Amino acid sequence: MKEESILVVEDEEKIARLLELELEYEGYQVTKVLNGHDALETYKNHKWDLILLDVMLPGISGIELLRRIRQIDKQTPIILLTAKGSVEDKVSGLDFGANDYITKPFKIEEVLARIRAALRIKQTQQKKPEDNSVLTFSDLKINKKTREVFRGETEIDLTPREFDLLVYLMMNKRQVLNRDQILEAVWGYDFMGDTNVVDVYIRYVRKKMDLPAKPLLIHTVRGVGYVLKEAK
């Protein structure tokens, strides 16, 4: 069985070495780099199964590196390492296209669990048949294969997380979904009660989808969650 390859981008040598040793012990193939410029070159020279990316880096920042990678690669799971603790800071990082984040200081068990979760989601997506790759509802159309979203003739530009959220709502249209269901399906792990991240992302998607003269499609069910349905 092929070892899964992980690129660790972390400028603190001790942390980078710890991650390298622990991940190699778990059976991963690991490459570590200590700055943004080297990380970008290393990324381009290999196909990675996952990237563990510190936000604060010399040279090219972690967020800028994330942005550049996502311009050409929307599939490789990227987990941010961040010292920032507020929900808004975390959400802004995810909004650039990261799949997950881990706040420093962290326990290695949490890092390993988040990595396993991200790789499971990637494997599940790769195994999905191409059938039903196009979802439609009202004037909303989603192509899961090309990751394009349209309302009528207008293309909607979504981040990877926003896209996954909308797909989940589409696949469960007219069903009321609570925040825990959405977190588990879209984020793929226990978010430890941080369910207001769902509210933030719903707001992001609505802002992009609610076009002039178009009916609202994502509705709030007070005290429960959200539902994708036709407006009354």
N, C-alpha and C positions, 0 to 999 in steps of 0.2 A: 504494500500500500504506500502511495506517495506521501511523503511528509508535507504537511501544509506549511507554506512559507510565510513568515511574518517579518515586516520591516518595522523596526523600532526606531523612532526618531525622538531623541531625548538628549538635551544638552548637559544634564547633570550626570557625570560619568558613573557615579555610584549607583544611581537609579537605573541608568541604562544597563549597567553590568548585572544588577540584580534581576532586571526583567529578562535579559539574555539568558542567564543561568536557569531561572525558573521555567522559562518557556522551552528551553532545550531539554530540561528534565522531563517536561510533559510530552516531549516527542516532536516539537515543532522545529522547523529549520529557520534559524533566526539570523538576521543581519541588523546591526545597530549602527546608526550614524548620529553625529553630535551637533549638526547644524543644518539649516534649511537648504543651503546651496548643494551640499553633498547629498542631502536627502532627495532632492529633485533629480539629480543625475543618477543616483542609485535606483530610484523608482523607475526611470525610463529604461534601465538596462535589464530589467527582470519583470516577470509576471508574478505579482504577489497575491496571496490568498487573503491577506489582511494587513492593514497598516495601523500601528499604534503611534499616535502623533501628539507630541507636546505642543501646547499653544504658544508658549514663550520660548522662542528659538533665536539664536543669533543668525545674522544673514537675512534669510527669508523667514518671516514669522510663520507659525503653524497655520494660522487662518489663511494667509496668502498662499501657502503651499497647498492647503486644502482646496482653495479656489482654483488654482492652476490645474491640479489633478482632476477636479470635477469637470473641467472644460473638455477633457478628452476621455475621461473614465468615470462613468456613473455607477459602475457595478462593484468595484472592489470595496469591501467593508473598511471604513475608517473610524477608529475610536479615538476621541480626543482625550488627552490628559490635561486637566486644567486646575489651576489653583483658585479659580473664581467659584464662589459658592451659591450665588443667587440664581433663582430660576430663570430670570430674564437673561443673565449672562450665558447660562447653559443653552437656552433656546436660541440665542443669537449665534452661538457656535454651531449648533445643529442645523441652523437655517442655511449655512454655507454648504451643506451637503454631507456632514458627518452622520454616521449611523448611530453613534452612541457617544457618551462621555463618561469619564471617571474623574472624580474630584480628588486632588491631592490634599492631605496624605491619604494613601489608599492601602488596603490590605491585598496581598498578592492573590488571595483566594477570590476576591471580588474581580480582579483583573482577569483571572483565568475563566471565571464564570461568564463574564461579559464577552470574552473572546469566543467561548464555546457557543454562546447564544447567537452571536453575529455570524459565525461560520455555519451553524445549523440553518439559519434563515437563508443564507446564500445558497446552500445545498438544496434546500426545499424549492427555492425559486428556479434553480437550474433544472430540477427534475420535473417541473410543471410542464404539461403538454402545451403545445402551441395553440391547440384548439381553444376557442373562446378568448383569443388574445385581444379582441375588440369588444369593449363594453359600451352600451348605449343606454341612455335614460333621458327622457325629454329631449332637449336639444344638446345634451352633454354626450360627448364621445371620447372614449379613452382607448388608446392602442397600447396594450401592456408590453408588446414586443418592442415598439419604437419609443415608448414612454411619451407619446404626444397626447395632448389634451385639447379638445375644441369645444366651445359653446357656439353652435351654429358654424359660421365661417371664421370665428375669431379664435386664434390659438392662445391657450392659457399656459404661461410659463411657470412651472412648479418646481420647487426643490425636490430632491429625492424623498425626503420624509413627507412633504406635503402630498406628493404623488402617491406614496404608499397609503397614506391616510384616506385619500379620495377613492382609491381603488377598493379599500376595505368597505367604505360606506356604499360604494356602487355594488359590490358583491353581496351586500346585505340591505339593499334598498327596501324602503318601507318598513324596516325593522328598527325599533328603538334600541340603541346600543348604549350601555353605560360606560363610564370613563375607564373602569378597570378592564372591560372587554376590549376597548380600543387600545389601551396601553399594551395589553398582552399580545394582541394581534399585530399591531404596527411596530411597537418598540421591541417586542419579543422577550421581555423579561419583567420581573417585578420591579416597578419603579418606586417602591418603598413609600407608597402613599402620595407621591408627588403628582397627583392627577390633574393639577391645574395646567400642566404642560399641554394636556389635550385641549383645554379651552384656548390656550394661546395659538395652537396650530389650527384649530377650527377657525379662529378669527383670521389668521393669515390666508387660509384657503378661501374663506368667504370673500375677503377683500379683493382677491383676484378673480373670483367667479361671478360676483354680483355685478353684472354689467348693466348699463342703462337699458331700460325696456325689457329686461330679462326677468322671468319669475325666480323667486328665491327657491333654492333646492335643499339647502342644509338647514334644518330646523332644530331649535332647542326645545327639549322636553324638560320642563322645570323639575328639579329634584331627581332626575334620572340620567339624562345624557343627550344624545343627538340622533337624528334620523334624516336620511335622504329621501325626500318624497316631493310630490307635486304640491305647489301652493294651492290653498283652497280659494 
